[in-house]
Amino acid sequence: MYKLIIIVLMLIYNISAEALLTVGGDNACDYLSLQQAINQSADGEEIRISGSALFENIVINDRSVKLVGGYDNCNKAELNISNGLLAAVDGQDMGSVITITGQQTHSNVLLENLFIGNGLETGNGRAGGVAIYLADADITLNNTRVAFNYSEQFGGGVGVYLGNVNLTLNNSHINDNQTASNGAGLHCSGVNSQVSILGSSEIYNNRAIDGDSLGGGVYLTNFCEADFFAPVKIHNNKVRNYFTDGGVNTGGGAFAVVNRAQLDIHPYYWCVPLGGCLFTNAPVVISGNDAVKGSVAYVKDAKVNFTNVKIINNKKSNPDHWKVSSLIWAQSSGIETSFSSRSKNPKECNDPDGCHLYKANEAQKFVVAGVDTIVNIEGANLSNNVMRSFLASNGEVTVGNSFITDNSFLGLSQGFDLQTTGQLYFTNNTMANNVFESLDDAYNLFSGGAQSYVQVYGSIINENTNVSIASESKLGNYYFRCLLVHDQNSIPGVNNNIKEADPLFMDSDNGDYRLKGGSLAIDFCQDYLPSYTYSTDFGGELRGWDDPAVNNYAGPYDVGADESYQNDIIFDDSFE
């Protein structure tokens, strides 16, 4: 995939001027019609568009071509004097605006400095804006906006259907598109279909409006693979019906990934093996998206991997459906299904809020994981969210190296609910100062069915003393060890290095939950479970530093998400 991106960037920035046609309304132009120019162009020829708008529905069939807008007139187009604006290609509500098809030869298509809008596709199952259908092509949208399009079936904005397609969006926007089915912004289907989104690209304000739709922003299916690279933003996409505000089966406000498709989100967009990465370590931002099953991600029989994401203000807005809503929804019909959200190189993060953040989201259940699913959330700052429970799972879930603080748990459900066969591995976390409402005597942070397994290790749990951590009668198999907690008596089984004490945070009132010097959590634990613990802490510091000013409780490893170096003179003096 990285090789593909390098080729695409070369295509964007090394446009040859040897072959050139112009389209526009003045006498200096070669053609009045863009379709005529395409039909008459030589293979790989560049067509420059002057003026503000063309009202056409374009078909590019088995042809390599470059369509470039942004010129006041054709004389300036000949001289490549750009006005910095987008040339509009308006579909007049008469079908897809631009269709790219053909498999007789491999094509290279560049759409640059264009506004592609007002497409209306109702009968052919193709996208309203850019419909890529049974094509063999490398296609690039550079500095292009696809907006205000509609498709009755698939892909309101951009749709890739079968064929052999590499699609790249660079510094481009897909916004304000609609579909009555799946994938209002971007729809991709096909075993040889690949999508890369990079630069300052955004996908936003798209709507999937049928009661059972999936993918307000992006829908990936049938083996399609997609890569998103920082600093891309995915925001304010919705899955909803205008009349009913969406049925309970709607899902994937930002992303719906199904049927062996794969989505990968990366913190960098060009890396060289052993040579580092270029451009940015800011996170990909996913915000303000709306759906019932997975306002951020709906995953079924597919794989999703997030690395350095900033997930904020996602929710299900209809209060009637909030009670069945989730932020992440993972489901399997027997096919491998996984969702992973991880931090990378936290010391290099250039975002003041951090590069792996879940904040101010609202959902009935933060994560729903079905049978045969695997969910990992590691190295995350999860704060100021509203939920009834963090987890409802029959799958295998890992939560590790994370801060879970200042959230609101609305009670009536268990905090981490492992159902019949669920497994939870909760390791090296700091969970503190969360607000619990509507609690009763049956409430426990951790609970599970008869065949479930709960492992809580190397963590701090510092909540209101009325919050029960666990009850043996509401657990299947369990393992609790190396914990600093608010209520030691609410942990079943033998005392495996479990202590009740104030962990002494640096400044919890202002969200700083690192360990203060003198905390009992420092040098508290031995590495009893090396296959489950982390070599570095939340901030990227090595774990297991033996503080010479502290008498070890059981070993040199700190519990919680932070490994304290408060008494390291070399560390404090920045190695001076």
C-alpha positions in Angstrom: 0.0 0.0 0.0 2.8 2.5 0.8 4.3 1.8 -2.7 1.0 2.7 -4.2 0.9 6.0 -2.3 4.3 7.0 -3.5 3.2 6.3 -7.1 0.1 8.4 -6.6 2.0 11.3 -5.2 4.3 11.2 -8.2 1.2 11.2 -10.4 -0.2 14.3 -8.7 2.9 16.4 -8.7 4.5 15.4 -12.0 1.8 16.1 -14.5 3.2 16.3 -18.0 2.3 19.3 -20.1 3.3 17.6 -23.4 -0.3 16.5 -24.2 -3.0 19.0 -23.3 -6.7 19.9 -24.2 -8.8 22.7 -22.8 -12.6 22.9 -22.1 -14.7 25.9 -21.5 -16.9 28.6 -22.9 -14.4 31.0 -24.5 -13.1 31.0 -28.0 -9.6 29.9 -27.0 -10.9 26.6 -25.7 -10.6 23.3 -27.6 -14.0 22.0 -26.6 -17.2 23.2 -25.0 -18.1 19.8 -23.7 -15.9 17.8 -21.2 -17.3 14.5 -22.6 -16.3 15.5 -26.1 -12.8 16.3 -24.9 -12.5 12.9 -23.1 -13.7 11.1 -26.2 -11.1 12.8 -28.4 -8.2 12.7 -25.9 -5.1 10.7 -26.4 -4.3 8.1 -23.7 -3.0 9.9 -20.6 -3.8 13.3 -21.9 -4.5 16.2 -19.6 -7.7 18.1 -19.9 -7.8 21.5 -18.2 -11.2 23.0 -17.4 -11.8 26.8 -17.4 -14.8 28.6 -15.9 -16.9 27.8 -12.9 -19.3 25.1 -14.0 -20.0 22.4 -16.5 -23.4 20.7 -16.5 -22.7 17.2 -17.7 -22.7 13.5 -16.7 -19.3 12.1 -17.6 -18.3 8.6 -18.5 -14.6 7.6 -18.6 -14.4 4.2 -20.2 -11.1 2.3 -20.6 -9.2 5.6 -20.8 -6.3 7.2 -18.9 -7.0 10.9 -18.5 -6.3 13.9 -16.2 -9.2 16.3 -15.5 -7.9 19.4 -13.9 -9.9 22.5 -13.0 -9.2 25.9 -11.5 -8.6 28.2 -14.5 -10.3 31.6 -15.4 -10.1 31.0 -19.1 -8.5 28.6 -21.6 -5.5 30.9 -22.3 -4.6 30.8 -18.6 -5.3 27.0 -18.7 -2.7 26.6 -21.5 -0.2 28.5 -19.4 -1.2 26.6 -16.2 -2.1 29.8 -14.4 -4.5 28.5 -11.7 -7.1 30.7 -9.9 -7.0 28.3 -6.9 -10.7 27.5 -7.2 -12.6 24.3 -8.0 -14.3 23.8 -11.3 -17.8 22.4 -10.8 -19.1 19.3 -12.7 -22.8 19.4 -12.1 -24.8 16.2 -12.7 -28.1 18.0 -12.9 -29.8 15.3 -10.9 -29.6 13.0 -14.0 -27.5 10.1 -12.8 -23.9 9.7 -11.6 -21.9 12.8 -12.2 -18.7 10.9 -13.2 -18.6 7.2 -14.1 -15.3 5.4 -14.4 -15.5 1.9 -16.0 -13.8 -0.5 -18.3 -11.4 -3.5 -17.9 -9.9 -3.9 -21.4 -6.8 -1.9 -20.4 -5.4 -0.6 -17.1 -6.2 3.1 -16.8 -4.9 6.0 -14.7 -7.4 8.7 -13.9 -6.7 12.0 -12.1 -9.6 14.3 -10.9 -8.0 17.5 -9.6 -9.4 20.9 -8.4 -13.0 19.8 -9.1 -16.4 20.1 -7.4 -18.5 17.0 -8.2 -22.1 17.5 -7.2 -25.8 17.2 -7.8 -25.7 13.6 -8.9 -28.9 11.5 -8.6 -28.7 7.8 -9.2 -31.9 5.8 -8.7 -31.8 2.7 -10.8 -28.3 1.2 -11.4 -26.9 0.6 -7.9 -24.1 3.1 -8.4 -22.8 6.1 -6.6 -24.4 9.5 -7.2 -21.1 11.5 -7.3 -18.2 9.4 -8.6 -19.3 5.9 -9.6 -16.3 3.5 -10.2 -17.9 0.4 -11.7 -16.1 -2.7 -13.0 -13.0 -0.7 -13.7 -9.3 -1.7 -13.9 -7.8 1.6 -12.8 -5.6 3.7 -10.5 -7.8 6.7 -9.6 -6.8 9.8 -7.7 -9.0 12.6 -6.4 -6.7 15.5 -5.5 -8.0 18.8 -4.0 -11.5 17.7 -5.0 -14.9 17.9 -3.3 -17.7 15.4 -3.9 -20.9 16.8 -2.3 -24.7 17.0 -2.5 -25.1 13.7 -4.4 -27.7 11.0 -3.8 -27.8 7.3 -4.6 -30.9 5.1 -4.0 -28.8 2.0 -3.4 -25.1 2.4 -2.7 -22.6 5.1 -2.3 -24.1 8.6 -2.2 -20.8 10.3 -2.8 -18.1 7.9 -4.1 -18.7 4.2 -4.9 -16.2 1.5 -5.9 -17.8 -1.7 -7.2 -15.8 -4.8 -8.1 -13.1 -4.6 -10.8 -9.4 -3.9 -9.9 -9.3 -0.5 -8.4 -6.8 1.6 -6.4 -8.6 4.8 -5.3 -6.7 7.6 -3.5 -8.2 10.7 -2.0 -5.6 13.4 -1.3 -6.7 16.7 0.3 -10.2 16.0 -0.8 -13.6 16.2 0.8 -16.7 13.9 0.6 -19.6 15.7 2.3 -23.4 16.2 2.4 -24.2 13.1 0.3 -27.1 10.7 1.0 -28.1 7.2 0.3 -31.1 5.1 1.0 -28.9 2.1 1.6 -25.3 1.7 2.8 -22.3 4.0 2.6 -23.6 7.6 2.2 -20.1 9.1 1.9 -17.9 6.3 0.5 -18.9 2.7 -0.5 -16.3 0.2 -1.5 -16.9 -3.4 -2.5 -14.6 -6.0 -4.2 -11.7 -8.3 -3.5 -9.4 -6.2 -5.7 -10.6 -2.8 -4.4 -8.3 -0.6 -2.3 -8.8 2.9 -0.9 -6.3 5.3 0.6 -7.4 8.6 2.3 -4.6 11.0 3.1 -3.6 14.7 3.5 -6.2 17.1 4.8 -9.1 14.9 3.5 -12.4 14.9 5.3 -15.6 12.8 5.2 -18.5 14.6 6.9 -22.2 15.4 7.0 -23.2 12.4 5.0 -26.5 10.6 5.7 -27.6 7.0 5.2 -31.4 7.5 5.6 -33.0 4.1 5.4 -34.1 2.4 8.6 -31.6 -0.5 8.3 -28.7 1.4 6.7 -25.0 0.9 7.6 -22.2 3.4 7.2 -23.1 7.0 7.4 -19.5 8.0 6.5 -17.9 4.9 5.1 -19.1 1.4 4.1 -16.5 -1.3 3.3 -17.6 -4.8 2.2 -16.6 -7.9 0.1 -12.9 -7.8 0.9 -12.3 -4.1 0.1 -9.3 -2.7 2.0 -9.0 0.9 3.1 -6.2 2.9 4.7 -6.8 6.3 6.4 -3.7 8.4 7.3 -3.5 11.3 9.7 -4.5 14.1 9.8 -7.7 12.9 8.0 -11.1 13.7 9.8 -14.3 11.7 9.8 -17.1 13.7 11.4 -20.8 14.4 11.7 -22.0 11.5 9.6 -25.3 9.8 10.5 -27.3 6.7 9.9 -30.9 7.7 10.3 -34.3 7.9 8.6 -35.8 11.3 8.4 -39.2 10.0 9.6 -38.2 7.5 12.3 -34.7 8.7 13.1 -33.3 5.2 12.3 -34.3 1.7 13.3 -32.4 -0.2 16.0 -30.5 -2.1 13.2 -28.8 1.0 11.8 -25.1 1.0 12.5 -21.7 2.5 11.7 -22.1 6.3 12.0 -18.5 6.8 10.9 -17.6 3.3 9.6 -19.3 0.1 8.8 -16.9 -2.7 7.9 -18.4 -6.1 6.9 -17.9 -9.3 5.0 -14.1 -9.7 5.1 -13.3 -6.1 4.4 -10.5 -4.4 6.4 -10.0 -0.8 7.6 -6.6 0.4 8.9 -6.1 3.9 10.4 -2.5 5.1 10.6 -0.8 8.0 12.4 1.6 8.7 9.5 1.0 8.5 5.8 4.5 7.6 4.5 6.9 5.3 6.3 10.2 3.7 5.3 11.2 0.4 6.9 13.9 1.2 9.6 13.9 4.8 8.3 11.1 6.4 10.3 7.9 8.2 9.1 7.2 11.5 7.5 4.7 14.3 7.9 2.6 14.0 11.1 1.9 12.1 14.3 -1.3 13.9 15.0 -4.3 11.5 15.4 -7.1 10.8 12.9 -10.2 12.6 14.3 -13.5 10.8 14.4 -16.2 13.1 15.9 -19.9 13.8 16.1 -21.0 10.6 14.3 -24.4 9.2 15.0 -25.8 5.6 14.8 -27.4 3.0 17.0 -25.0 0.0 16.6 -21.6 1.6 16.6 -21.7 5.4 16.3 -18.0 5.1 15.5 -17.6 1.6 14.1 -19.9 -1.3 13.2 -17.7 -4.4 12.5 -19.1 -7.7 11.3 -17.1 -10.6 9.8 -14.3 -8.0 9.2 -11.2 -6.4 10.7 -10.7 -2.8 11.9 -7.4 -1.5 13.3 -7.2 2.0 14.7 -3.8 3.5 15.6 -3.7 7.0 17.2 -7.3 8.1 16.9 -9.1 11.0 18.6 -12.7 9.9 19.2 -14.9 12.6 20.6 -18.6 13.6 20.8 -20.0 10.5 19.0 -23.5 9.4 20.1 -27.0 8.3 19.2 -29.0 11.5 19.3 -32.5 9.9 19.4 -33.2 9.3 23.1 -35.6 6.5 22.2 -32.7 4.5 20.7 -30.0 5.6 23.2 -31.0 2.6 25.4 -29.7 0.1 22.8 -26.8 2.2 21.4 -23.1 1.5 21.4 -19.9 3.3 20.4 -18.2 0.1 19.0 -20.2 -2.8 17.8 -18.5 -6.1 16.8 -20.4 -9.1 15.6 -19.4 -12.4 13.9 -21.3 -15.1 12.0 -18.4 -17.5 12.4 -15.9 -15.4 10.3 -12.9 -13.8 12.0 -13.9 -10.4 13.4 -11.7 -8.0 15.2 -11.5 -4.4 16.4 -8.3 -2.9 17.6 -7.5 0.6 18.9 -3.9 1.2 19.9 -1.4 4.0 20.6 1.8 4.4 18.7 4.9 6.5 19.7 3.1 8.6 22.4 6.2 10.6 23.1 6.1 11.9 19.5 2.5 13.0 19.7 2.0 16.6 18.7 -1.6 17.0 19.8 -2.0 18.7 23.2 -5.0 16.4 24.0 -3.0 13.2 23.3 -3.0 11.0 20.2 -5.2 8.2 21.5 -8.3 9.7 23.1 -11.9 8.7 23.7 -13.7 11.7 25.1 -17.3 13.1 25.6 -18.9 10.2 23.8 -22.4 8.8 24.8 -23.7 5.3 24.5 -25.7 2.8 26.4 -22.7 0.4 26.1 -19.3 1.6 25.1 -18.3 -1.7 23.5 -20.5 -4.6 22.4 -18.6 -7.7 21.4 -20.4 -10.7 20.2 -19.4 -14.4 20.1 -16.1 -15.1 18.2 -15.0 -11.5 18.2 -11.8 -10.0 19.4 -11.6 -6.4 20.7 -8.5 -4.6 21.9 -8.3 -1.1 23.4 -4.8 -0.3 24.6 -2.9 2.9 25.5 -6.1 5.0 25.5 -7.3 8.0 27.5 -11.0 7.4 28.1 -12.5 10.3 29.9 -15.7 12.3 30.3 -17.8 9.8 28.5 -21.4 8.9 29.4 -22.5 5.2 29.4 -24.4 2.6 31.3 -21.7 0.0 31.0 -18.3 0.0 29.4 -18.6 -3.5 28.0 -21.2 -6.2 27.1 -19.3 -9.1 25.7 -19.5 -12.7 24.6 -16.2 -12.3 22.8 -12.5 -11.8 23.9 -11.8 -8.2 25.0 -8.5 -6.7 26.2 -8.4 -3.3 27.9 -4.9 -2.3 28.8 -2.4 0.5 29.5 -5.2 3.0 29.7 -6.7 5.7 31.8 -10.4 5.3 32.5 -11.3 8.4 34.4 -14.0 11.0 35.0 -16.7 9.1 33.1 -20.4 8.8 34.1 -21.8 5.3 34.6 -25.6 5.5 34.7 -26.0 2.2 36.6 -28.7 -0.4 35.9 -26.0 -2.5 34.1 -22.8 -4.0 35.2 -19.6 -2.0 34.4 -17.8 -4.8 32.5 -20.4 -7.4 31.7 -19.0 -10.7 30.5 -21.9 -12.7 29.3 -22.1 -16.5 28.8 -18.7 -17.1 27.2 -17.0 -13.6 27.4 -13.4 -13.1 28.3 -11.8 -9.9 29.7 -8.1 -9.1 30.1 -7.9 -5.9 32.1 -4.2 -5.0 32.6 -2.1 -2.0 33.7 -5.1 0.4 33.8 -5.9 3.3 36.0 -9.6 3.6 36.7 -10.6 6.4 39.0 -13.0 9.2 39.8 -15.8 7.9 37.6 -19.4 8.9 38.6 -21.8 6.0 39.3 -25.5 6.8 39.4 -28.6 4.7 40.2 -26.5 1.9 41.9 -28.2 -0.9 43.8 -26.9 -3.8 45.8 -26.6 -5.9 42.7 -24.1 -3.6 40.9 -20.5 -4.8 40.3 -17.8 -3.3 38.1 -16.9 -6.8 36.8 -19.4 -9.6 36.3 -19.7 -12.6 34.1 -21.7 -15.7 33.2 -20.8 -19.2 34.3 -18.3 -19.9 31.5 -16.8 -16.4 31.4 -13.3 -15.4 32.4 -12.3 -12.1 34.0 -8.6 -11.3 34.6 -7.8 -8.0 36.4 -4.1 -7.4 36.9 -1.6 -4.7 37.6 -4.2 -2.0 37.8 -5.5 0.9 40.0 -9.2 1.0 40.7 -10.0 4.0 42.9 -13.7 4.7 42.9 -16.4 5.7 45.4 -16.3 3.1 48.3 -20.0 2.2 47.5 -19.0 0.7 44.2 -18.5 -3.1 44.5 -15.6 -4.3 42.3 -16.8 -7.9 41.9 -18.9 -10.6 43.6 -18.0 -14.3 43.4 -21.6 -15.2 42.9 -21.7 -13.1 39.7 -18.5 -14.4 38.1 -17.5 -17.5 36.2 -13.7 -18.0 36.3 -11.6 -15.1 37.5 -8.1 -13.9 38.4 -7.4 -10.7 40.4 -3.8 -9.8 41.3 -1.5 -6.8 41.9 -4.1 -4.2 42.5 -4.4 -1.0 44.4 -8.1 -0.5 45.0 -10.7 1.5 47.0 -12.4 -1.6 48.5 -10.3 -4.7 49.0 -13.2 -6.6 50.6 -15.2 -6.5 47.3 -12.7 -8.7 45.5 -13.3 -12.4 45.7 -10.7 -15.1 46.2 -7.4 -15.0 47.9 -5.4 -11.8 48.3 -2.8 -11.8 45.5 -0.9 -8.6 46.2 -4.1 -6.5 46.6 -4.0 -3.4 48.7 -6.6 -0.8 49.7 -5.0 2.7 49.6 -5.1 6.1 48.1 -2.9 6.0 44.9 -1.8 9.6 45.2 -2.3 11.1 41.8 -0.4 14.1 40.6 -3.5 16.4 40.0 -6.7 14.4 39.5 -8.8 17.5 39.8 -7.3 18.7 36.5 -7.2 15.2 34.9 -3.5 14.3 35.7 -3.6 10.7 36.9 0.1 10.1 36.8 1.6 8.8 40.1 2.9 11.2 42.7 6.1 10.4 44.5 5.3 8.4 47.6 2.4 6.6 46.0 2.0 3.0 47.2 1.4 2.1 43.5 5.1 2.6 42.8 7.2 -0.5 42.8 4.2 -2.5 43.9 4.2 -5.6 41.7 6.4 -8.3 40.2 5.8 -9.2 36.5 3.8 -12.3 37.2 2.1 -12.3 33.8 4.7 -11.3 31.2 2.5 -12.4 28.3 -0.2 -9.9 29.4 1.7 -6.9 30.7 3.2 -4.1 28.7 6.8 -3.2 28.2 6.1 0.5 28.2 3.5 2.6 30.0 0.8 4.9 28.6 3.3 7.6 28.0 5.9 5.4 26.4 8.2 5.0 29.4 9.8 1.6 30.1 8.0 -0.4 32.8 9.8 -2.0 35.7 12.1 0.9 36.7 13.2 0.1 40.3 12.8 3.4 42.3 15.8 3.5 44.8 13.7 5.7 47.1 10.9 3.1 47.4 10.9 -0.2 49.3 9.3 -2.6 46.9 6.0 -4.0 47.9 6.3 -7.1 45.7 8.5 -6.0 42.8 9.7 -3.1 40.7 6.7 -2.7 38.5 4.2 0.1 39.2 0.5 -0.6 38.9 -1.8 1.4 36.7 -1.2 3.1 33.4 1.7 5.2 34.6 5.2 4.0 35.4 6.6 6.7 37.7 10.1 8.2 37.2 9.6 11.0 39.8 12.7 10.0 41.7 14.9 9.3 38.7 17.6 12.1 38.8 18.8 11.4 35.3 15.2 11.5 34.1 14.4 14.7 36.0 17.5 16.5 34.7 16.7 15.5 31.1 20.0 13.4 31.0 22.2 16.5 31.8 
